């Protein structure tokens, strides 16, 4: 009878697949970094200021009472 030969093919194939998965994961992780968005400074004009004042006044006049006791909700 001939002695059995050990085959390392499955082990080598598994190692190659794991290395490919690790390299792919690192590539995807690095490509998902968010680029920095430059901040643009804008000046507020009188028209913008008056529109904001109008919105703020409208918010103050809005009834936000829901009739729910927040302390009793738990």
Order of alpha helices (4+ residues) and beta strands (2+ residues): alpha-alpha
